[in-house]
């Protein structure tokens, strides 16, 4: 069953409309959605290595635009929308601490947060809530998110066939490892 799911996702990744799905996931993940676009980007570049630059750029641009939406949620709708989102991800209790970090470190907090496992939606909402300079927020988001997604796309383009063979040979192990790391990340972030 796992192999069929992998094959299905890989076929979708090569579908002619997959880029729109990638753009949508990248956009909403930056402000509200819990599932990151990284695995889909990886599979899409494996399926279409000739489009790595386009796929990396689409993911980056969509993520930054979604980050701008998240910034707006923090700036204009924090109490009604932003705070409940942070509560879902377990960050509302620590919001004052996070907000102070953004006040003290500004652009560096966005740049580091956008490139690390910290949920980017926390970064975007907090940036808007503390009224971080929007231009600096955008530039830091472009650098961090663009850097991550272009690096993923480029590395998969270069090492794609061996990566694909490795994943296919150890599909159950890779899936288990991904799920364990995902839950470990959420657990660690909720207990920091």
LUMTI-916061 format. One record per residue: x, y, z of N, C-alpha, C, CB in turn; residue in three letters; residue number from 1. Coordinates in nm, 3 decimals. Glycine has a CB too. Example, Ala and Ser with C-alpha at 12.3 -4.5 7.8 and 13.67 -1.06 7.14 Angstrom:
BEGIN
1.319, -0.569, 0.780, 1.230, -0.450, 0.780, 1.320, -0.330, 0.780, 1.131, -0.447, 0.905, ALA, 1
1.285, -0.225, 0.708, 1.367, -0.106, 0.714, 1.290, 0.003, 0.787, 1.408, -0.060, 0.572, SER, 2
% end
This chain:
BEGIN
0.081, -0.120, 0.000, 0.000, 0.000, 0.000, 0.086, 0.126, 0.000, -0.093, 0.000, 0.120, UNK, 1
0.193, 0.125, 0.080, 0.283, 0.240, 0.087, 0.346, 0.268, -0.049, 0.391, 0.216, 0.192, UNK, 2
0.383, 0.162, -0.120, 0.442, 0.178, -0.252, 0.342, 0.241, -0.349, 0.491, 0.043, -0.307, UNK, 3
0.216, 0.198, -0.341, 0.113, 0.256, -0.429, 0.094, 0.404, -0.399, -0.022, 0.181, -0.414, UNK, 4
0.095, 0.440, -0.270, 0.080, 0.581, -0.231, 0.197, 0.663, -0.285, 0.070, 0.595, -0.078, UNK, 5
0.317, 0.611, -0.270, 0.437, 0.679, -0.321, 0.427, 0.697, -0.472, 0.564, 0.599, -0.284, UNK, 6
0.391, 0.591, -0.543, 0.377, 0.598, -0.688, 0.272, 0.700, -0.729, 0.341, 0.460, -0.745, UNK, 7
0.161, 0.704, -0.654, 0.054, 0.799, -0.683, 0.102, 0.942, -0.663, -0.069, 0.771, -0.595, UNK, 8
0.170, 0.968, -0.550, 0.221, 1.103, -0.525, 0.324, 1.141, -0.631, 0.284, 1.112, -0.383, UNK, 9
0.409, 1.048, -0.668, 0.509, 1.076, -0.771, 0.442, 1.105, -0.905, 0.605, 0.957, -0.785, UNK, 10
0.334, 1.033, -0.936, 0.263, 1.061, -1.061, 0.196, 1.198, -1.056, 0.158, 0.953, -1.090, UNK, 11
0.143, 1.235, -0.939, 0.086, 1.369, -0.925, 0.193, 1.476, -0.937, 0.013, 1.382, -0.790, UNK, 12
0.310, 1.446, -0.881, 0.420, 1.542, -0.887, 0.460, 1.571, -1.031, 0.540, 1.490, -0.809, UNK, 13
0.440, 1.474, -1.120, 0.472, 1.495, -1.260, 0.355, 1.542, -1.344, 0.525, 1.369, -1.318, UNK, 14
0.240, 1.557, -1.281, 0.118, 1.601, -1.352, 0.133, 1.746, -1.398, -0.006, 1.585, -1.261, UNK, 15
0.067, 1.779, -1.507, 0.082, 1.914, -1.564, 0.024, 2.024, -1.475, 0.015, 1.920, -1.699, UNK, 16
-0.066, 1.992, -1.382, -0.122, 2.092, -1.292, -0.060, 2.089, -1.153, -0.272, 2.073, -1.280, UNK, 17
0.039, 2.005, -1.132, 0.099, 1.989, -1.000, 0.163, 2.119, -0.950, 0.204, 1.880, -1.003, UNK, 18
0.212, 2.200, -1.039, 0.279, 2.323, -0.997, 0.181, 2.416, -0.924, 0.339, 2.395, -1.119, UNK, 19
0.054, 2.413, -0.963, -0.046, 2.496, -0.895, -0.074, 2.443, -0.755, -0.177, 2.500, -0.976, UNK, 20
-0.072, 2.311, -0.742, -0.090, 2.251, -0.610, 0.029, 2.287, -0.521, -0.104, 2.097, -0.622, UNK, 21
0.148, 2.279, -0.576, 0.270, 2.316, -0.502, 0.263, 2.462, -0.458, 0.395, 2.293, -0.589, UNK, 22
0.220, 2.550, -0.548, 0.209, 2.692, -0.514, 0.107, 2.715, -0.403, 0.169, 2.774, -0.638, UNK, 23
-0.007, 2.646, -0.412, -0.111, 2.662, -0.310, -0.064, 2.613, -0.174, -0.239, 2.587, -0.351, UNK, 24
-0.002, 2.496, -0.171, 0.050, 2.441, -0.044, 0.155, 2.535, 0.014, 0.110, 2.298, -0.065, UNK, 25
0.245, 2.585, -0.069, 0.350, 2.675, -0.023, 0.292, 2.803, 0.035, 0.446, 2.708, -0.137, UNK, 26
0.186, 2.853, -0.028, 0.122, 2.976, 0.019, 0.055, 2.957, 0.155, 0.019, 3.025, -0.083, UNK, 27
-0.032, 2.857, 0.164, -0.109, 2.841, 0.288, -0.025, 2.789, 0.403, -0.226, 2.747, 0.265, UNK, 28
0.082, 2.715, 0.374, 0.169, 2.667, 0.481, 0.236, 2.782, 0.554, 0.275, 2.573, 0.424, UNK, 29
0.257, 2.892, 0.487, 0.324, 3.007, 0.547, 0.239, 3.083, 0.647, 0.369, 3.100, 0.440, UNK, 30
0.110, 3.057, 0.647, 0.024, 3.132, 0.739, -0.068, 3.046, 0.824, -0.058, 3.227, 0.662, UNK, 31
-0.114, 2.930, 0.773, -0.209, 2.852, 0.851, -0.191, 2.700, 0.842, -0.345, 2.887, 0.809, UNK, 32
-0.148, 2.648, 0.731, -0.151, 2.504, 0.702, -0.034, 2.431, 0.770, -0.146, 2.481, 0.550, UNK, 33
-0.058, 2.313, 0.829, 0.048, 2.244, 0.903, 0.146, 2.164, 0.819, -0.014, 2.153, 1.001, UNK, 34
0.113, 2.132, 0.695, 0.200, 2.044, 0.616, 0.293, 2.127, 0.527, 0.115, 1.947, 0.529, UNK, 35
0.424, 2.108, 0.543, 0.520, 2.187, 0.465, 0.528, 2.141, 0.320, 0.658, 2.180, 0.529, UNK, 36
0.568, 2.230, 0.230, 0.578, 2.195, 0.088, 0.706, 2.120, 0.051, 0.568, 2.319, 0.005, UNK, 37
0.799, 2.107, 0.142, 0.929, 2.047, 0.112, 0.920, 1.908, 0.047, 1.010, 2.037, 0.239, UNK, 38
0.841, 1.815, 0.105, 0.834, 1.682, 0.042, 0.776, 1.684, -0.099, 0.752, 1.589, 0.129, UNK, 39
0.674, 1.767, -0.121, 0.616, 1.776, -0.255, 0.717, 1.835, -0.353, 0.487, 1.860, -0.253, UNK, 40
0.789, 1.938, -0.311, 0.892, 1.996, -0.396, 0.996, 1.890, -0.432, 0.960, 2.117, -0.326, UNK, 41
1.039, 1.814, -0.333, 1.138, 1.709, -0.356, 1.087, 1.609, -0.460, 1.171, 1.637, -0.224, UNK, 42
0.965, 1.562, -0.443, 0.910, 1.463, -0.537, 0.889, 1.522, -0.675, 0.778, 1.407, -0.484, UNK, 43
0.849, 1.649, -0.681, 0.827, 1.711, -0.811, 0.958, 1.728, -0.887, 0.759, 1.846, -0.795, UNK, 44
1.065, 1.762, -0.816, 1.194, 1.775, -0.884, 1.245, 1.637, -0.926, 1.298, 1.845, -0.792, UNK, 45
1.220, 1.535, -0.844, 1.257, 1.399, -0.885, 1.181, 1.361, -1.012, 1.227, 1.297, -0.770, UNK, 46
1.051, 1.394, -1.015, 0.970, 1.358, -1.133, 1.007, 1.440, -1.255, 0.822, 1.378, -1.102, UNK, 47
1.042, 1.567, -1.235, 1.076, 1.656, -1.348, 1.203, 1.735, -1.317, 0.959, 1.754, -1.377, UNK, 48
1.319, 1.673, -1.319, 1.443, 1.743, -1.284, 1.475, 1.860, -1.375, 1.558, 1.646, -1.286, UNK, 49
1.424, 1.859, -1.497, 1.448, 1.969, -1.589, 1.377, 2.098, -1.545, 1.401, 1.930, -1.730, UNK, 50
1.282, 2.087, -1.452, 1.206, 2.204, -1.405, 1.247, 2.247, -1.265, 1.056, 2.174, -1.408, UNK, 51
1.363, 2.206, -1.216, 1.404, 2.234, -1.078, 1.405, 2.383, -1.047, 1.542, 2.177, -1.053, UNK, 52
1.454, 2.464, -1.138, 1.463, 2.608, -1.113, 1.323, 2.669, -1.102, 1.543, 2.677, -1.224, UNK, 53
1.235, 2.633, -1.193, 1.097, 2.682, -1.189, 1.027, 2.637, -1.061, 1.019, 2.634, -1.313, UNK, 54
1.041, 2.509, -1.027, 0.974, 2.456, -0.908, 1.026, 2.521, -0.780, 0.992, 2.305, -0.900, UNK, 55
1.157, 2.540, -0.771, 1.214, 2.608, -0.655, 1.166, 2.752, -0.646, 1.366, 2.605, -0.661, UNK, 56
1.160, 2.820, -0.760, 1.114, 2.959, -0.762, 0.966, 2.971, -0.725, 1.139, 3.021, -0.899, UNK, 57
0.884, 2.884, -0.780, 0.741, 2.887, -0.749, 0.718, 2.863, -0.599, 0.664, 2.780, -0.832, UNK, 58
0.788, 2.765, -0.544, 0.774, 2.736, -0.402, 0.819, 2.856, -0.319, 0.856, 2.611, -0.364, UNK, 59
0.931, 2.915, -0.356, 0.984, 3.031, -0.282, 0.889, 3.150, -0.288, 1.121, 3.070, -0.338, UNK, 60
0.847, 3.185, -0.407, 0.759, 3.302, -0.424, 0.626, 3.281, -0.354, 0.735, 3.331, -0.574, UNK, 61
0.568, 3.163, -0.369, 0.439, 3.134, -0.305, 0.452, 3.137, -0.154, 0.387, 2.997, -0.350, UNK, 62
0.563, 3.086, -0.103, 0.585, 3.086, 0.041, 0.599, 3.228, 0.095, 0.710, 3.004, 0.075, UNK, 63
0.672, 3.312, 0.024, 0.688, 3.452, 0.068, 0.555, 3.526, 0.061, 0.794, 3.524, -0.020, UNK, 64
0.477, 3.503, -0.045, 0.345, 3.566, -0.053, 0.254, 3.517, 0.060, 0.279, 3.536, -0.190, UNK, 65
0.260, 3.389, 0.090, 0.184, 3.336, 0.204, 0.233, 3.395, 0.334, 0.194, 3.184, 0.208, UNK, 66
0.364, 3.418, 0.343, 0.421, 3.484, 0.461, 0.367, 3.624, 0.478, 0.572, 3.487, 0.452, UNK, 67
0.349, 3.693, 0.368, 0.291, 3.828, 0.373, 0.147, 3.821, 0.426, 0.293, 3.894, 0.232, UNK, 68
0.074, 3.718, 0.385, -0.062, 3.699, 0.437, -0.057, 3.671, 0.587, -0.134, 3.582, 0.363, UNK, 69
0.038, 3.589, 0.630, 0.055, 3.562, 0.772, 0.091, 3.687, 0.850, 0.162, 3.456, 0.794, UNK, 70
0.175, 3.771, 0.791, 0.211, 3.899, 0.852, 0.083, 3.983, 0.872, 0.315, 3.976, 0.764, UNK, 71
-0.002, 3.984, 0.770, -0.129, 4.057, 0.779, -0.219, 4.002, 0.889, -0.202, 4.053, 0.646, UNK, 72
-0.221, 3.869, 0.905, -0.300, 3.810, 1.013, -0.249, 3.859, 1.149, -0.294, 3.655, 1.007, UNK, 73
-0.118, 3.866, 1.163, -0.060, 3.913, 1.289, -0.081, 4.062, 1.310, 0.087, 3.883, 1.292, UNK, 74
-0.072, 4.139, 1.203, -0.083, 4.284, 1.214, -0.227, 4.332, 1.232, -0.024, 4.349, 1.092, UNK, 75
-0.321, 4.269, 1.163, -0.457, 4.323, 1.160, -0.562, 4.233, 1.225, -0.497, 4.348, 1.019, UNK, 76
-0.533, 4.105, 1.235, -0.633, 4.011, 1.288, -0.574, 3.920, 1.395, -0.691, 3.926, 1.174, UNK, 77
-0.484, 3.974, 1.476, -0.416, 3.888, 1.571, -0.513, 3.823, 1.669, -0.312, 3.967, 1.647, UNK, 78
-0.598, 3.899, 1.732, -0.688, 3.843, 1.834, -0.787, 3.743, 1.777, -0.764, 3.955, 1.904, UNK, 79
-0.839, 3.772, 1.659, -0.944, 3.686, 1.604, -0.892, 3.568, 1.522, -1.036, 3.767, 1.518, UNK, 80
-0.778, 3.583, 1.456, -0.726, 3.476, 1.370, -0.584, 3.434, 1.410, -0.726, 3.522, 1.224, UNK, 81
-0.494, 3.529, 1.427, -0.354, 3.498, 1.455, -0.334, 3.421, 1.584, -0.274, 3.624, 1.461, UNK, 82
-0.395, 3.468, 1.693, -0.379, 3.400, 1.823, -0.433, 3.257, 1.820, -0.449, 3.479, 1.933, UNK, 83
-0.552, 3.234, 1.763, -0.599, 3.095, 1.756, -0.506, 3.003, 1.675, -0.739, 3.091, 1.696, UNK, 84
-0.445, 3.055, 1.570, -0.351, 2.974, 1.491, -0.229, 2.939, 1.577, -0.308, 3.049, 1.362, UNK, 85
-0.177, 3.039, 1.648, -0.063, 3.013, 1.735, -0.099, 2.914, 1.846, -0.011, 3.144, 1.796, UNK, 86
-0.221, 2.921, 1.893, -0.266, 2.827, 1.996, -0.270, 2.684, 1.942, -0.405, 2.868, 2.049, UNK, 87
-0.315, 2.668, 1.821, -0.320, 2.534, 1.758, -0.181, 2.473, 1.755, -0.378, 2.543, 1.615, UNK, 88
-0.080, 2.553, 1.726, 0.056, 2.503, 1.715, 0.133, 2.506, 1.847, 0.131, 2.582, 1.612, UNK, 89
0.065, 2.544, 1.955, 0.127, 2.542, 2.087, 0.222, 2.658, 2.114, 0.200, 2.416, 2.104, UNK, 90
0.207, 2.767, 2.043, 0.297, 2.881, 2.060, 0.231, 3.000, 2.130, 0.348, 2.924, 1.926, UNK, 91
0.102, 2.997, 2.155, 0.036, 3.114, 2.214, 0.083, 3.139, 2.356, -0.116, 3.094, 2.213, UNK, 92
0.104, 3.033, 2.434, 0.150, 3.050, 2.572, 0.285, 3.119, 2.579, 0.157, 2.915, 2.641, UNK, 93
0.363, 3.101, 2.477, 0.497, 3.162, 2.474, 0.504, 3.284, 2.383, 0.600, 3.060, 2.428, UNK, 94
0.390, 3.336, 2.346, 0.391, 3.443, 2.246, 0.469, 3.565, 2.292, 0.249, 3.483, 2.213, UNK, 95
0.457, 3.604, 2.418, 0.530, 3.723, 2.465, 0.680, 3.703, 2.450, 0.495, 3.753, 2.611, UNK, 96
0.726, 3.583, 2.481, 0.868, 3.551, 2.466, 0.910, 3.559, 2.318, 0.898, 3.410, 2.523, UNK, 97
0.827, 3.501, 2.231, 0.854, 3.504, 2.087, 0.849, 3.648, 2.035, 0.754, 3.416, 2.010, UNK, 98
0.748, 3.722, 2.078, 0.734, 3.862, 2.034, 0.855, 3.944, 2.075, 0.605, 3.924, 2.093, UNK, 99
0.905, 3.922, 2.197, 1.023, 3.996, 2.242, 1.145, 3.960, 2.158, 1.051, 3.968, 2.391, UNK, 100
1.156, 3.834, 2.123, 1.266, 3.792, 2.037, 1.260, 3.865, 1.903, 1.262, 3.638, 2.015, UNK, 101
1.138, 3.882, 1.849, 1.122, 3.952, 1.722, 1.149, 4.101, 1.738, 0.982, 3.929, 1.666, UNK, 102
1.110, 4.158, 1.851, 1.139, 4.300, 1.876, 1.290, 4.322, 1.887, 1.068, 4.348, 2.004, UNK, 103
1.358, 4.231, 1.956, 1.502, 4.246, 1.979, 1.586, 4.213, 1.857, 1.544, 4.158, 2.093, UNK, 104
1.545, 4.112, 1.781, 1.630, 4.062, 1.672, 1.575, 4.087, 1.533, 1.651, 3.917, 1.690, UNK, 105
1.450, 4.131, 1.524, 1.389, 4.169, 1.398, 1.416, 4.079, 1.282, 1.431, 4.301, 1.363, UNK, 106
1.488, 4.133, 1.187, 1.512, 4.067, 1.060, 1.586, 3.933, 1.079, 1.592, 4.158, 0.968, UNK, 107
1.675, 3.925, 1.176, 1.749, 3.801, 1.200, 1.655, 3.691, 1.248, 1.860, 3.823, 1.302, UNK, 108
1.556, 3.727, 1.328, 1.459, 3.628, 1.374, 1.380, 3.572, 1.256, 1.362, 3.690, 1.478, UNK, 109
1.346, 3.658, 1.162, 1.273, 3.612, 1.042, 1.365, 3.525, 0.956, 1.220, 3.732, 0.959, UNK, 110
1.487, 3.570, 0.934, 1.580, 3.495, 0.849, 1.610, 3.357, 0.906, 1.710, 3.574, 0.831, UNK, 111
1.634, 3.351, 1.036, 1.665, 3.222, 1.099, 1.538, 3.137, 1.108, 1.725, 3.243, 1.240, UNK, 112
1.428, 3.197, 1.149, 1.302, 3.123, 1.160, 1.252, 3.070, 1.028, 1.197, 3.211, 1.221, UNK, 113
1.276, 3.143, 0.919, 1.231, 3.099, 0.788, 1.312, 2.985, 0.730, 1.235, 3.213, 0.693, UNK, 114
1.430, 2.960, 0.787, 1.518, 2.856, 0.734, 1.531, 2.736, 0.828, 1.654, 2.913, 0.707, UNK, 115
1.462, 2.740, 0.942, 1.473, 2.633, 1.041, 1.340, 2.560, 1.054, 1.518, 2.689, 1.177, UNK, 116
1.336, 2.455, 1.136, 1.210, 2.383, 1.155, 1.100, 2.459, 1.232, 1.238, 2.255, 1.226, UNK, 117
1.130, 2.579, 1.282, 1.025, 2.658, 1.347, 0.915, 2.679, 1.245, 1.081, 2.796, 1.401, UNK, 118
0.790, 2.652, 1.280, 0.682, 2.673, 1.182, 0.684, 2.817, 1.130, 0.544, 2.641, 1.244, UNK, 119
0.696, 2.831, 0.999, 0.708, 2.964, 0.939, 0.585, 3.049, 0.968, 0.727, 2.952, 0.788, UNK, 120
0.470, 2.987, 0.989, 0.349, 3.064, 1.021, 0.365, 3.136, 1.153, 0.227, 2.972, 1.025, UNK, 121
0.438, 3.079, 1.248, 0.465, 3.147, 1.376, 0.551, 3.270, 1.350, 0.536, 3.051, 1.477, UNK, 122
0.649, 3.255, 1.263, 0.737, 3.367, 1.227, 0.658, 3.479, 1.161, 0.849, 3.319, 1.132, UNK, 123
0.571, 3.444, 1.068, 0.499, 3.547, 0.993, 0.397, 3.620, 1.080, 0.429, 3.485, 0.872, UNK, 124
0.321, 3.544, 1.158, 0.220, 3.605, 1.245, 0.285, 3.692, 1.351, 0.132, 3.497, 1.311, UNK, 125
0.393, 3.641, 1.413, 0.463, 3.719, 1.515, 0.522, 3.847, 1.456, 0.574, 3.636, 1.579, UNK, 126
0.575, 3.839, 1.335, 0.632, 3.958, 1.270, 0.526, 4.066, 1.251, 0.693, 3.921, 1.134, UNK, 127
0.408, 4.027, 1.208, 0.299, 4.123, 1.192, 0.250, 4.176, 1.325, 0.185, 4.061, 1.116, UNK, 128
0.240, 4.088, 1.425, 0.189, 4.129, 1.555, 0.278, 4.232, 1.624, 0.173, 4.008, 1.645, UNK, 129
0.410, 4.223, 1.603, 0.501, 4.320, 1.665, 0.534, 4.435, 1.571, 0.631, 4.250, 1.708, UNK, 130
0.468, 4.439, 1.455, 0.485, 4.546, 1.357, 0.630, 4.558, 1.310, 0.440, 4.678, 1.416, UNK, 131
0.692, 4.443, 1.283, 0.825, 4.443, 1.224, 0.817, 4.514, 1.089, 0.881, 4.298, 1.209, UNK, 132
0.918, 4.589, 1.055, 0.919, 4.660, 0.927, 0.887, 4.562, 0.813, 1.056, 4.729, 0.903, UNK, 133
0.782, 4.591, 0.737, 0.732, 4.498, 0.635, 0.835, 4.473, 0.525, 0.605, 4.553, 0.573, UNK, 134
0.908, 4.577, 0.486, 1.009, 4.560, 0.381, 1.120, 4.468, 0.428, 1.067, 4.696, 0.338, UNK, 135
1.167, 4.489, 0.551, 1.272, 4.403, 0.605, 1.221, 4.259, 0.623, 1.323, 4.459, 0.739, UNK, 136
1.097, 4.247, 0.670, 1.036, 4.115, 0.684, 1.036, 4.043, 0.548, 0.891, 4.127, 0.739, UNK, 137
0.994, 4.114, 0.444, 0.985, 4.055, 0.310, 1.123, 4.014, 0.258, 0.920, 4.153, 0.212, UNK, 138
1.221, 4.101, 0.275, 1.356, 4.069, 0.228, 1.415, 3.950, 0.302, 1.448, 4.191, 0.244, UNK, 139
1.395, 3.945, 0.434, 1.445, 3.831, 0.513, 1.372, 3.703, 0.473, 1.428, 3.858, 0.665, UNK, 140
1.244, 3.713, 0.444, 1.167, 3.596, 0.400, 1.215, 3.545, 0.264, 1.017, 3.630, 0.393, UNK, 141
1.241, 3.637, 0.174, 1.293, 3.599, 0.042, 1.426, 3.526, 0.057, 1.309, 3.723, -0.050, UNK, 142
1.513, 3.581, 0.140, 1.645, 3.520, 0.159, 1.635, 3.382, 0.224, 1.734, 3.611, 0.244, UNK, 143
1.556, 3.372, 0.331, 1.552, 3.244, 0.403, 1.469, 3.139, 0.330, 1.496, 3.265, 0.543, UNK, 144
1.348, 3.173, 0.293, 1.263, 3.074, 0.226, 1.318, 3.043, 0.087, 1.118, 3.125, 0.215, UNK, 145
1.359, 3.145, 0.014, 1.416, 3.123, -0.118, 1.543, 3.038, -0.110, 1.447, 3.256, -0.186, UNK, 146
1.625, 3.067, -0.013, 1.748, 2.989, 0.005, 1.720, 2.841, 0.030, 1.830, 3.045, 0.119, UNK, 147
1.625, 2.815, 0.119, 1.592, 2.676, 0.153, 1.534, 2.603, 0.032, 1.492, 2.672, 0.270, UNK, 148
1.433, 2.662, -0.031, 1.365, 2.591, -0.140, 1.452, 2.579, -0.265, 1.236, 2.662, -0.175, UNK, 149
1.531, 2.679, -0.294, 1.620, 2.668, -0.410, 1.730, 2.567, -0.383, 1.680, 2.806, -0.446, UNK, 150
1.777, 2.559, -0.259, 1.879, 2.459, -0.224, 1.822, 2.318, -0.237, 1.931, 2.483, -0.080, UNK, 151
1.700, 2.297, -0.186, 1.637, 2.165, -0.198, 1.623, 2.128, -0.345, 1.498, 2.164, -0.128, UNK, 152
1.568, 2.219, -0.424, 1.546, 2.190, -0.566, 1.678, 2.163, -0.638, 1.472, 2.308, -0.634, UNK, 153
1.779, 2.244, -0.610, 1.908, 2.227, -0.676, 1.977, 2.098, -0.636, 1.998, 2.342, -0.644, UNK, 154
1.974, 2.066, -0.507, 2.038, 1.942, -0.461, 1.967, 1.818, -0.515, 2.040, 1.939, -0.308, UNK, 155
1.834, 1.824, -0.517, 1.761, 1.709, -0.573, 1.788, 1.698, -0.722, 1.609, 1.723, -0.546, UNK, 156
1.801, 1.810, -0.791, 1.834, 1.807, -0.934, 1.969, 1.739, -0.956, 1.837, 1.950, -0.993, UNK, 157
2.066, 1.774, -0.873, 2.200, 1.719, -0.888, 2.205, 1.571, -0.847, 2.301, 1.799, -0.804, UNK, 158
2.143, 1.541, -0.732, 2.152, 1.406, -0.677, 2.023, 1.327, -0.693, 2.188, 1.413, -0.531, UNK, 159
1.934, 1.373, -0.779, 1.801, 1.315, -0.794, 1.792, 1.166, -0.816, 1.736, 1.379, -0.904, UNK, 160
1.857, 1.111, -0.919, 1.842, 0.967, -0.942, 1.885, 0.882, -0.822, 1.924, 0.927, -1.064, UNK, 161
2.001, 0.910, -0.759, 2.035, 0.830, -0.640, 1.937, 0.850, -0.524, 2.176, 0.866, -0.594, UNK, 162
1.887, 0.973, -0.507, 1.789, 1.000, -0.401, 1.662, 0.920, -0.429, 1.757, 1.152, -0.392, UNK, 163
1.616, 0.923, -0.553, 1.494, 0.850, -0.588, 1.513, 0.700, -0.565, 1.456, 0.877, -0.735, UNK, 164
1.627, 0.646, -0.607, 1.654, 0.504, -0.588, 1.661, 0.470, -0.439, 1.785, 0.463, -0.658, UNK, 165
1.726, 0.557, -0.361, 1.737, 0.535, -0.217, 1.599, 0.533, -0.151, 1.825, 0.643, -0.152, UNK, 166
1.515, 0.631, -0.186, 1.380, 0.639, -0.129, 1.299, 0.516, -0.168, 1.308, 0.767, -0.176, UNK, 167
1.303, 0.479, -0.295, 1.223, 0.366, -0.341, 1.269, 0.234, -0.280, 1.229, 0.357, -0.493, UNK, 168
1.399, 0.220, -0.257, 1.452, 0.097, -0.199, 1.417, 0.085, -0.051, 1.603, 0.092, -0.217, UNK, 169
1.406, 0.199, 0.016, 1.380, 0.201, 0.161, 1.255, 0.282, 0.194, 1.502, 0.258, 0.235, UNK, 170
1.151, 0.263, 0.117, 1.030, 0.344, 0.130, 0.969, 0.337, 0.269, 0.928, 0.301, 0.027, UNK, 171
0.953, 0.220, 0.323, 0.893, 0.207, 0.457, 0.979, 0.275, 0.562, 0.872, 0.059, 0.493, UNK, 172
1.109, 0.254, 0.554, 1.201, 0.317, 0.649, 1.197, 0.469, 0.636, 1.344, 0.266, 0.625, UNK, 173
1.199, 0.520, 0.513, 1.197, 0.665, 0.491, 1.066, 0.726, 0.541, 1.216, 0.697, 0.342, UNK, 174
0.955, 0.659, 0.518, 0.826, 0.710, 0.564, 0.822, 0.712, 0.716, 0.711, 0.623, 0.508, UNK, 175
0.866, 0.605, 0.778, 0.869, 0.598, 0.925, 0.960, 0.707, 0.981, 0.917, 0.460, 0.973, UNK, 176
1.077, 0.722, 0.923, 1.171, 0.824, 0.968, 1.111, 0.964, 0.953, 1.302, 0.814, 0.889, UNK, 177
1.045, 0.991, 0.841, 0.982, 1.121, 0.819, 0.876, 1.148, 0.925, 0.920, 1.128, 0.679, UNK, 178
0.791, 1.050, 0.952, 0.684, 1.068, 1.051, 0.743, 1.088, 1.191, 0.589, 0.945, 1.051, UNK, 179
0.843, 1.009, 1.226, 0.908, 1.023, 1.358, 0.971, 1.162, 1.370, 1.015, 0.914, 1.379, UNK, 180
1.043, 1.205, 1.269, 1.105, 1.338, 1.273, 1.001, 1.449, 1.279, 1.195, 1.358, 1.151, UNK, 181
0.892, 1.432, 1.207, 0.785, 1.532, 1.208, 0.727, 1.545, 1.349, 0.675, 1.495, 1.108, UNK, 182
0.693, 1.432, 1.411, 0.637, 1.437, 1.546, 0.741, 1.483, 1.648, 0.583, 1.300, 1.585, UNK, 183
0.865, 1.442, 1.632, 0.971, 1.486, 1.723, 0.990, 1.636, 1.714, 1.103, 1.413, 1.693, UNK, 184
0.983, 1.689, 1.591, 0.994, 1.833, 1.573, 0.882, 1.909, 1.641, 0.995, 1.866, 1.426, UNK, 185
0.758, 1.862, 1.621, 0.645, 1.927, 1.687, 0.658, 1.916, 1.839, 0.513, 1.865, 1.640, UNK, 186
0.700, 1.800, 1.890, 0.717, 1.781, 2.034, 0.824, 1.876, 2.088, 0.754, 1.635, 2.065, UNK, 187
0.938, 1.882, 2.020, 1.046, 1.969, 2.064, 1.004, 2.117, 2.062, 1.168, 1.949, 1.976, UNK, 188
0.935, 2.157, 1.957, 0.893, 2.296, 1.947, 0.789, 2.332, 2.054, 0.837, 2.324, 1.809, UNK, 189
0.706, 2.236, 2.089, 0.605, 2.265, 2.190, 0.662, 2.267, 2.331, 0.492, 2.164, 2.182, UNK, 190
0.783, 2.213, 2.348, 0.845, 2.209, 2.482, 0.967, 2.299, 2.495, 0.884, 2.068, 2.516, UNK, 191
0.992, 2.384, 2.400, 1.105, 2.477, 2.410, 1.073, 2.591, 2.502, 1.143, 2.531, 2.273, UNK, 192
% end
